[in-house]
């Protein structure tokens, strides 16, 4: 494949969309810092630069190599997650590893490791095997092992996102609808058991979600202030650095989980919709690579990566608008935080890699 063909195969729309969101993220962090160039803005730019280098490195790896090391990479993340109770840091949770220059949250890239390994396993199964439930047991174990290690940190939101992303790969592989209905039924039946296993603060979040007005000055403070900020932004917003809720510090976690609210207050409904459309451009770019691919591995990986980005976007936006409980989910490329941002660039690198190799019909294990 010539260099001209390689350049033409790159999903440039996705590349430009990601770089544009990084720029918007810098402006949002600048606003969250009251119009002062702080370390958070500088670190966001530096981490984005590091992420871009990682994306380029992954993009030029042989896709057969990514295919072969998927199991080893997953095992590494499982080992790290198992060690988190001993090496992890955090207030009330052990989700992060202190690297000095940033706190690394291994559960974020673990989602990508699960997707790639599932794609490898399922792409090697024949269509006759896909229709038999027994052949899906290893795939379900891959998801269950990883998610359970994340749940004990505890991190309910990330664990559920990993499960949904993994199940999306299994579904796209050709899982019969009867198994999907069976799974939904089992999940519904298990709700009382799941509720009994939740921590008190997780139950409080769910109860606050159902009735945020019950404790406006306590557990319901975040979502109440978020709704006020979004509503006050109107159609076109109050203007850059002019948001009253954010600038007067009524809006909590405005640089991380509630950055979408900050943008909505300053740039209004139009600004929020524009952000959503840019994320959908990224999702469509990944999906387009999968649709053009001639091998099942690429098709399955692209479906999982597209679902991952959709979940990032949907969970955060639904959280700050009161559609879902507050679970502490960042909005990658916009929120301050290194791991989710770097994970997005890993997704970019894998997508570019797949776009360069979409013409290959078979991938070799050895």
C-alpha positions as a Markdown table, in Angstrom:
| # | Residue | x | y | z |
|---|---|---|---|---|
| 1 | Unk | 0.0 | 0.0 | 0.0 |
| 2 | Unk | 1.6 | 3.3 | -1.1 |
| 3 | Unk | 2.0 | 6.3 | 1.1 |
| 4 | Unk | -0.5 | 8.2 | -0.9 |
| 5 | Unk | -3.1 | 5.5 | -0.4 |
| 6 | Unk | -2.3 | 5.4 | 3.3 |
| 7 | Unk | -2.8 | 9.1 | 3.7 |
| 8 | Unk | -6.1 | 8.9 | 1.8 |
| 9 | Unk | -7.2 | 6.1 | 4.1 |
| 10 | Unk | -6.7 | 8.1 | 7.3 |
| 11 | Unk | -10.0 | 9.2 | 8.8 |
| 12 | Unk | -9.1 | 12.9 | 8.7 |
| 13 | Unk | -12.5 | 13.9 | 9.8 |
| 14 | Unk | -11.9 | 12.1 | 13.1 |
| 15 | Unk | -8.4 | 13.5 | 13.4 |
| 16 | Unk | -9.7 | 17.1 | 13.0 |
| 17 | Unk | -12.6 | 16.5 | 15.3 |
| 18 | Unk | -10.4 | 15.3 | 18.1 |
| 19 | Unk | -7.9 | 18.1 | 17.7 |
| 20 | Unk | -10.8 | 20.6 | 17.7 |
| 21 | Unk | -12.3 | 19.2 | 20.9 |
| 22 | Unk | -8.8 | 19.4 | 22.5 |
| 23 | Unk | -8.8 | 23.1 | 21.7 |
| 24 | Unk | -12.3 | 23.6 | 23.1 |
| 25 | Unk | -11.2 | 21.7 | 26.2 |
| 26 | Unk | -8.4 | 24.1 | 26.7 |
| 27 | Unk | -10.7 | 27.1 | 26.4 |
| 28 | Unk | -13.2 | 25.4 | 28.8 |
| 29 | Unk | -10.4 | 24.7 | 31.4 |
| 30 | Unk | -9.2 | 28.3 | 30.9 |
| 31 | Unk | -12.7 | 29.5 | 31.7 |
| 32 | Unk | -13.0 | 27.1 | 34.7 |
| 33 | Unk | -9.8 | 28.7 | 36.0 |
| 34 | Unk | -11.4 | 32.1 | 36.0 |
| 35 | Unk | -9.6 | 33.3 | 32.9 |
| 36 | Unk | -6.1 | 32.4 | 34.2 |
| 37 | Unk | -3.6 | 30.3 | 32.4 |
| 38 | Unk | -3.1 | 27.6 | 35.0 |
| 39 | Unk | -1.3 | 24.3 | 35.2 |
| 40 | Unk | -4.5 | 22.4 | 34.3 |
| 41 | Unk | -4.6 | 24.1 | 30.9 |
| 42 | Unk | -0.9 | 23.5 | 30.3 |
| 43 | Unk | -1.2 | 19.9 | 31.3 |
| 44 | Unk | -4.2 | 19.3 | 29.1 |
| 45 | Unk | -2.1 | 20.5 | 26.1 |
| 46 | Unk | 0.9 | 18.5 | 27.1 |
| 47 | Unk | -1.1 | 15.3 | 27.6 |
| 48 | Unk | -2.8 | 15.9 | 24.3 |
| 49 | Unk | 0.6 | 16.2 | 22.6 |
| 50 | Unk | 1.7 | 12.9 | 24.3 |
| 51 | Unk | -1.6 | 11.3 | 23.3 |
| 52 | Unk | -1.1 | 12.3 | 19.6 |
| 53 | Unk | 2.4 | 10.7 | 19.7 |
| 54 | Unk | 0.9 | 7.5 | 21.1 |
| 55 | Unk | -1.7 | 7.6 | 18.4 |
| 56 | Unk | 0.9 | 7.9 | 15.7 |
| 57 | Unk | 2.9 | 5.0 | 17.2 |
| 58 | Unk | -0.1 | 2.7 | 17.4 |
| 59 | Unk | -1.2 | 3.7 | 13.9 |
| 60 | Unk | 2.0 | 2.4 | 12.3 |
| 61 | Unk | 2.2 | -0.9 | 14.2 |
| 62 | Unk | 1.4 | -4.0 | 12.1 |
| 63 | Unk | -2.3 | -4.9 | 12.7 |
| 64 | Unk | -1.3 | -8.6 | 13.0 |
| 65 | Unk | 0.9 | -7.5 | 16.0 |
| 66 | Unk | -2.1 | -5.8 | 17.7 |
| 67 | Unk | -4.1 | -9.0 | 17.0 |
| 68 | Unk | -1.5 | -11.3 | 18.5 |
| 69 | Unk | -0.7 | -9.3 | 21.7 |
| 70 | Unk | -4.3 | -8.6 | 22.6 |
| 71 | Unk | -4.5 | -11.4 | 25.2 |
| 72 | Unk | -1.2 | -10.4 | 26.8 |
| 73 | Unk | -2.3 | -6.8 | 27.0 |
| 74 | Unk | -5.6 | -7.9 | 28.6 |
| 75 | Unk | -3.7 | -10.1 | 31.1 |
| 76 | Unk | -1.5 | -7.1 | 32.1 |
| 77 | Unk | -4.5 | -4.9 | 32.8 |
| 78 | Unk | -6.1 | -7.7 | 34.8 |
| 79 | Unk | -2.9 | -8.0 | 36.9 |
| 80 | Unk | -2.8 | -4.2 | 37.4 |
| 81 | Unk | -6.4 | -4.1 | 38.4 |
| 82 | Unk | -5.9 | -7.0 | 40.9 |
| 83 | Unk | -3.0 | -5.0 | 42.4 |
| 84 | Unk | -5.0 | -1.8 | 42.8 |
| 85 | Unk | -6.1 | -2.3 | 46.4 |
| 86 | Unk | -2.4 | -2.4 | 47.3 |
| 87 | Unk | -0.9 | 0.2 | 44.9 |
| 88 | Unk | -3.9 | 2.4 | 44.1 |
| 89 | Unk | -4.5 | 5.9 | 45.5 |
| 90 | Unk | -7.7 | 7.9 | 46.0 |
| 91 | Unk | -10.1 | 9.3 | 48.6 |
| 92 | Unk | -12.3 | 6.4 | 49.5 |
| 93 | Unk | -11.4 | 4.4 | 46.4 |
| 94 | Unk | -8.3 | 2.9 | 44.8 |
| 95 | Unk | -8.8 | 3.8 | 41.2 |
| 96 | Unk | -5.6 | 5.6 | 40.3 |
| 97 | Unk | -1.9 | 5.0 | 40.2 |
| 98 | Unk | 0.3 | 8.0 | 41.1 |
| 99 | Unk | 2.8 | 8.3 | 38.2 |
| 100 | Unk | 4.2 | 11.6 | 39.5 |
| 101 | Unk | 3.2 | 13.7 | 36.5 |
| 102 | Unk | -0.4 | 12.4 | 36.5 |
| 103 | Unk | -2.7 | 9.9 | 38.1 |
| 104 | Unk | -3.3 | 7.0 | 35.8 |
| 105 | Unk | -6.6 | 5.1 | 36.0 |
| 106 | Unk | -6.0 | 1.7 | 34.5 |
| 107 | Unk | -9.8 | 0.9 | 34.2 |
| 108 | Unk | -10.1 | 3.3 | 31.3 |
| 109 | Unk | -7.7 | 1.7 | 28.8 |
| 110 | Unk | -8.8 | -1.7 | 30.2 |
| 111 | Unk | -12.0 | -1.1 | 28.3 |
| 112 | Unk | -10.1 | -1.0 | 25.0 |
| 113 | Unk | -8.1 | -4.1 | 26.0 |
| 114 | Unk | -11.3 | -6.0 | 26.5 |
| 115 | Unk | -12.8 | -4.9 | 23.2 |
| 116 | Unk | -9.7 | -5.9 | 21.2 |
| 117 | Unk | -9.4 | -9.3 | 22.9 |
| 118 | Unk | -13.1 | -10.0 | 22.4 |
| 119 | Unk | -12.8 | -9.0 | 18.7 |
| 120 | Unk | -9.9 | -11.4 | 18.4 |
| 121 | Unk | -11.7 | -14.3 | 20.0 |
| 122 | Unk | -15.0 | -13.8 | 18.2 |
| 123 | Unk | -13.4 | -13.2 | 14.8 |
| 124 | Unk | -11.9 | -16.7 | 15.0 |
| 125 | Unk | -15.3 | -18.4 | 15.6 |
| 126 | Unk | -17.3 | -19.6 | 12.7 |
| 127 | Unk | -20.9 | -18.4 | 12.2 |
| 128 | Unk | -22.1 | -21.8 | 13.3 |
| 129 | Unk | -20.2 | -21.5 | 16.6 |
| 130 | Unk | -21.5 | -17.9 | 17.1 |
| 131 | Unk | -25.1 | -19.3 | 17.2 |
| 132 | Unk | -24.2 | -21.6 | 20.1 |
| 133 | Unk | -24.2 | -20.1 | 23.6 |
| 134 | Unk | -21.3 | -22.2 | 24.9 |
| 135 | Unk | -18.9 | -20.4 | 22.6 |
| 136 | Unk | -19.8 | -17.1 | 24.2 |
| 137 | Unk | -18.9 | -18.2 | 27.7 |
| 138 | Unk | -15.1 | -17.3 | 27.3 |
| 139 | Unk | -16.2 | -13.9 | 25.9 |
| 140 | Unk | -18.5 | -13.3 | 28.9 |
| 141 | Unk | -15.8 | -14.4 | 31.3 |
| 142 | Unk | -13.4 | -11.8 | 29.8 |
| 143 | Unk | -15.9 | -9.1 | 30.5 |
| 144 | Unk | -16.9 | -10.4 | 33.9 |
| 145 | Unk | -13.4 | -10.8 | 35.2 |
| 146 | Unk | -12.4 | -7.3 | 34.2 |
| 147 | Unk | -15.6 | -5.6 | 35.3 |
| 148 | Unk | -15.6 | -7.3 | 38.7 |
| 149 | Unk | -12.1 | -6.0 | 39.4 |
| 150 | Unk | -13.3 | -2.5 | 38.6 |
| 151 | Unk | -16.4 | -2.8 | 40.8 |
| 152 | Unk | -14.3 | -3.6 | 43.9 |
| 153 | Unk | -12.3 | -0.4 | 43.6 |
| 154 | Unk | -15.2 | 0.8 | 43.8 |
| 155 | Unk | -16.1 | 2.3 | 40.4 |
| 156 | Unk | -19.6 | 1.4 | 39.3 |
| 157 | Unk | -19.8 | 3.7 | 36.3 |
| 158 | Unk | -16.6 | 2.6 | 34.6 |
| 159 | Unk | -17.5 | -1.1 | 35.2 |
| 160 | Unk | -20.9 | -0.7 | 33.7 |
| 161 | Unk | -19.5 | 1.1 | 30.7 |
| 162 | Unk | -17.0 | -1.7 | 30.2 |
| 163 | Unk | -19.8 | -4.3 | 30.3 |
| 164 | Unk | -22.0 | -2.5 | 27.8 |
| 165 | Unk | -19.0 | -1.9 | 25.4 |
| 166 | Unk | -18.1 | -5.6 | 25.6 |
| 167 | Unk | -21.6 | -6.8 | 25.1 |
| 168 | Unk | -21.9 | -4.5 | 22.0 |
| 169 | Unk | -19.0 | -6.4 | 20.4 |
| 170 | Unk | -20.6 | -9.8 | 21.3 |
| 171 | Unk | -23.9 | -8.6 | 19.8 |
| 172 | Unk | -22.4 | -7.3 | 16.6 |
| 173 | Unk | -20.6 | -10.7 | 16.2 |
| 174 | Unk | -23.9 | -12.2 | 15.4 |
| 175 | Unk | -25.4 | -13.2 | 18.8 |
| 176 | Unk | -28.9 | -14.5 | 18.4 |
| 177 | Unk | -31.7 | -12.3 | 19.6 |
| 178 | Unk | -33.0 | -15.0 | 22.0 |
| 179 | Unk | -29.8 | -14.7 | 24.0 |
| 180 | Unk | -30.2 | -10.9 | 24.2 |
| 181 | Unk | -33.7 | -11.2 | 25.5 |
| 182 | Unk | -32.6 | -13.9 | 28.0 |
| 183 | Unk | -29.8 | -11.6 | 29.3 |
| 184 | Unk | -32.2 | -8.6 | 29.7 |
| 185 | Unk | -34.5 | -10.9 | 31.7 |
| 186 | Unk | -31.8 | -12.1 | 34.0 |
| 187 | Unk | -30.5 | -8.6 | 34.5 |
| 188 | Unk | -34.0 | -7.4 | 35.5 |
| 189 | Unk | -34.4 | -10.3 | 37.9 |
| 190 | Unk | -31.1 | -9.5 | 39.5 |
| 191 | Unk | -31.8 | -5.9 | 40.3 |
| 192 | Unk | -32.7 | -6.6 | 44.0 |
| 193 | Unk | -29.5 | -8.5 | 44.4 |
| 194 | Unk | -27.5 | -5.7 | 42.7 |
| 195 | Unk | -29.2 | -3.1 | 44.9 |
| 196 | Unk | -28.2 | -4.9 | 48.1 |
| 197 | Unk | -24.6 | -5.0 | 47.0 |
| 198 | Unk | -24.3 | -1.3 | 46.4 |
| 199 | Unk | -22.4 | 1.0 | 48.7 |
| 200 | Unk | -24.3 | 3.6 | 50.7 |
| 201 | Unk | -23.1 | 6.5 | 48.6 |
| 202 | Unk | -24.1 | 4.7 | 45.4 |
| 203 | Unk | -27.6 | 4.1 | 46.8 |
| 204 | Unk | -27.7 | 7.8 | 47.8 |
| 205 | Unk | -26.8 | 8.8 | 44.2 |
| 206 | Unk | -29.6 | 6.7 | 42.8 |
| 207 | Unk | -32.1 | 8.1 | 45.2 |
| 208 | Unk | -30.9 | 11.7 | 44.6 |
| 209 | Unk | -31.3 | 11.0 | 40.8 |
| 210 | Unk | -34.9 | 10.0 | 41.4 |
| 211 | Unk | -35.7 | 13.0 | 43.5 |
| 212 | Unk | -32.9 | 15.6 | 43.5 |
| 213 | Unk | -35.1 | 18.2 | 45.2 |
| 214 | Unk | -35.2 | 16.0 | 48.3 |
| 215 | Unk | -31.7 | 17.3 | 49.3 |
| 216 | Unk | -30.9 | 20.4 | 47.2 |
| 217 | Unk | -28.2 | 21.7 | 49.6 |
| 218 | Unk | -26.6 | 18.2 | 50.0 |
| 219 | Unk | -26.6 | 15.3 | 47.6 |
| 220 | Unk | -28.7 | 17.1 | 45.0 |
| 221 | Unk | -26.5 | 20.2 | 44.9 |
| 222 | Unk | -24.5 | 19.2 | 41.9 |
| 223 | Unk | -27.3 | 18.3 | 39.6 |
| 224 | Unk | -29.4 | 21.2 | 40.7 |
| 225 | Unk | -26.7 | 23.7 | 39.9 |
| 226 | Unk | -25.9 | 22.0 | 36.7 |
| 227 | Unk | -29.5 | 22.4 | 35.5 |
| 228 | Unk | -29.6 | 26.0 | 36.5 |
| 229 | Unk | -26.4 | 26.7 | 34.6 |
| 230 | Unk | -27.6 | 24.9 | 31.4 |
| 231 | Unk | -30.9 | 26.6 | 31.5 |
| 232 | Unk | -29.4 | 30.1 | 32.1 |
| 233 | Unk | -27.3 | 29.6 | 29.0 |
| 234 | Unk | -30.3 | 29.9 | 26.7 |
| 235 | Unk | -29.9 | 29.5 | 23.0 |
| 236 | Unk | -26.5 | 31.2 | 22.4 |
| 237 | Unk | -25.1 | 31.4 | 25.9 |
| 238 | Unk | -23.8 | 34.3 | 28.1 |
| 239 | Unk | -20.5 | 34.5 | 26.4 |
| 240 | Unk | -16.9 | 33.2 | 27.0 |
| 241 | Unk | -15.9 | 33.8 | 30.7 |
| 242 | Unk | -19.4 | 35.2 | 31.4 |
| 243 | Unk | -21.1 | 32.2 | 33.0 |
| 244 | Unk | -22.4 | 33.2 | 36.5 |
| 245 | Unk | -22.8 | 29.7 | 37.9 |
| 246 | Unk | -19.3 | 28.6 | 36.8 |
| 247 | Unk | -17.4 | 31.9 | 37.5 |
| 248 | Unk | -19.0 | 32.3 | 40.9 |
| 249 | Unk | -18.1 | 28.7 | 41.8 |
| 250 | Unk | -21.7 | 27.5 | 42.2 |
| 251 | Unk | -21.1 | 24.8 | 39.7 |
| 252 | Unk | -18.9 | 22.0 | 41.3 |
| 253 | Unk | -16.3 | 20.0 | 39.4 |
| 254 | Unk | -16.7 | 22.3 | 36.4 |
| 255 | Unk | -13.3 | 21.4 | 35.0 |
| 256 | Unk | -13.9 | 17.6 | 35.1 |
| 257 | Unk | -17.3 | 16.0 | 35.2 |
| 258 | Unk | -19.4 | 19.1 | 34.6 |
| 259 | Unk | -17.4 | 20.7 | 31.8 |
| 260 | Unk | -20.3 | 20.2 | 29.4 |
| 261 | Unk | -22.5 | 22.3 | 31.7 |
| 262 | Unk | -19.9 | 25.1 | 31.7 |
| 263 | Unk | -19.8 | 25.1 | 27.9 |
| 264 | Unk | -23.7 | 25.2 | 27.8 |
| 265 | Unk | -23.8 | 28.2 | 30.1 |
| 266 | Unk | -21.2 | 30.2 | 28.1 |
| 267 | Unk | -22.2 | 29.1 | 24.6 |
| 268 | Unk | -25.8 | 28.0 | 25.1 |
| 269 | Unk | -27.8 | 25.3 | 23.4 |
| 270 | Unk | -26.0 | 25.9 | 20.1 |
| 271 | Unk | -22.6 | 25.2 | 21.7 |
| 272 | Unk | -23.8 | 22.0 | 23.4 |
| 273 | Unk | -25.3 | 20.7 | 20.2 |
| 274 | Unk | -22.1 | 21.4 | 18.3 |
| 275 | Unk | -20.1 | 19.4 | 20.8 |
| 276 | Unk | -22.5 | 16.5 | 20.5 |
| 277 | Unk | -22.3 | 16.6 | 16.7 |
| 278 | Unk | -18.5 | 16.6 | 16.8 |
| 279 | Unk | -18.6 | 13.5 | 18.9 |
| 280 | Unk | -21.0 | 11.8 | 16.5 |
| 281 | Unk | -18.6 | 12.7 | 13.7 |
| 282 | Unk | -15.9 | 10.7 | 15.5 |
| 283 | Unk | -18.3 | 7.8 | 16.1 |
| 284 | Unk | -19.3 | 7.8 | 12.4 |
| 285 | Unk | -15.7 | 7.9 | 11.3 |
| 286 | Unk | -14.9 | 4.8 | 13.4 |
| 287 | Unk | -18.0 | 3.0 | 12.2 |
| 288 | Unk | -17.1 | 3.9 | 8.6 |
| 289 | Unk | -13.8 | 2.1 | 9.0 |
| 290 | Unk | -15.5 | -1.0 | 10.2 |
| 291 | Unk | -18.1 | -1.0 | 7.4 |
| 292 | Unk | -15.3 | -0.8 | 4.8 |
| 293 | Unk | -13.2 | -3.5 | 6.4 |
| 294 | Unk | -12.9 | -7.0 | 4.9 |
| 295 | Unk | -11.9 | -8.8 | 8.1 |
| 296 | Unk | -14.2 | -9.5 | 11.1 |
| 297 | Unk | -11.5 | -8.4 | 13.6 |
| 298 | Unk | -11.6 | -4.8 | 12.3 |
| 299 | Unk | -15.4 | -4.8 | 12.1 |
| 300 | Unk | -15.8 | -6.0 | 15.7 |
| 301 | Unk | -13.1 | -3.6 | 17.1 |
| 302 | Unk | -14.6 | -0.6 | 15.4 |
| 303 | Unk | -18.1 | -1.4 | 16.8 |
| 304 | Unk | -16.7 | -1.7 | 20.3 |
| 305 | Unk | -14.6 | 1.5 | 20.0 |
| 306 | Unk | -17.6 | 3.4 | 18.6 |
| 307 | Unk | -19.8 | 2.2 | 21.5 |
| 308 | Unk | -17.1 | 3.3 | 24.0 |
| 309 | Unk | -17.0 | 6.8 | 22.7 |
| 310 | Unk | -20.8 | 6.9 | 22.6 |
| 311 | Unk | -20.9 | 5.8 | 26.2 |
| 312 | Unk | -18.4 | 8.4 | 27.2 |
| 313 | Unk | -20.5 | 11.1 | 25.7 |
| 314 | Unk | -23.9 | 9.8 | 26.6 |
| 315 | Unk | -23.2 | 9.0 | 30.3 |
| 316 | Unk | -21.6 | 12.4 | 30.9 |
| 317 | Unk | -24.2 | 14.4 | 29.2 |
| 318 | Unk | -27.1 | 12.4 | 30.7 |
| 319 | Unk | -25.5 | 12.8 | 34.1 |
| 320 | Unk | -25.2 | 16.6 | 34.0 |
| 321 | Unk | -28.7 | 17.0 | 32.6 |
| 322 | Unk | -30.3 | 14.7 | 35.2 |
| 323 | Unk | -31.1 | 11.8 | 32.9 |
| 324 | Unk | -28.7 | 9.5 | 34.7 |
| 325 | Unk | -27.4 | 9.5 | 38.3 |
| 326 | Unk | -24.1 | 11.3 | 38.9 |
| 327 | Unk | -21.4 | 8.7 | 38.5 |
| 328 | Unk | -18.2 | 10.7 | 38.1 |
| 329 | Unk | -17.8 | 10.1 | 34.3 |
| 330 | Unk | -15.5 | 12.5 | 32.4 |
| 331 | Unk | -16.1 | 13.9 | 28.9 |
| 332 | Unk | -12.8 | 13.0 | 27.2 |
| 333 | Unk | -10.9 | 15.7 | 25.3 |
| 334 | Unk | -12.9 | 18.4 | 27.2 |
| 335 | Unk | -12.6 | 17.4 | 30.8 |
| 336 | Unk | -9.4 | 17.8 | 32.8 |
| 337 | Unk | -8.0 | 14.3 | 33.4 |
| 338 | Unk | -5.2 | 12.5 | 31.7 |
| 339 | Unk | -6.3 | 8.8 | 31.4 |
| 340 | Unk | -9.6 | 9.3 | 29.6 |
| 341 | Unk | -7.9 | 11.8 | 27.2 |
| 342 | Unk | -5.0 | 9.4 | 26.4 |
| 343 | Unk | -7.5 | 6.6 | 26.0 |
| 344 | Unk | -9.2 | 8.6 | 23.3 |
| 345 | Unk | -5.9 | 9.0 | 21.5 |
| 346 | Unk | -5.3 | 5.2 | 21.8 |
| 347 | Unk | -8.7 | 4.8 | 20.1 |
| 348 | Unk | -7.6 | 7.2 | 17.4 |
| 349 | Unk | -4.4 | 5.3 | 16.8 |
| 350 | Unk | -6.2 | 1.9 | 16.5 |
| 351 | Unk | -8.7 | 3.4 | 14.2 |
| 352 | Unk | -6.0 | 4.8 | 11.9 |
| 353 | Unk | -4.3 | 1.5 | 12.0 |
| 354 | Unk | -7.4 | -0.4 | 11.0 |
| 355 | Unk | -8.1 | 2.1 | 8.2 |
| 356 | Unk | -4.7 | 1.3 | 6.7 |
| 357 | Unk | -5.4 | -2.4 | 6.8 |
| 358 | Unk | -9.1 | -2.6 | 6.1 |
| 359 | Unk | -8.3 | -4.3 | 2.8 |
| 360 | Unk | -6.9 | -7.4 | 4.5 |
| 361 | Unk | -9.3 | -10.3 | 4.6 |
| 362 | Unk | -7.5 | -12.5 | 7.2 |
| 363 | Unk | -5.3 | -11.8 | 10.2 |
| 364 | Unk | -2.7 | -14.3 | 11.4 |
| 365 | Unk | -2.4 | -15.3 | 15.1 |
| 366 | Unk | 1.2 | -16.5 | 14.8 |
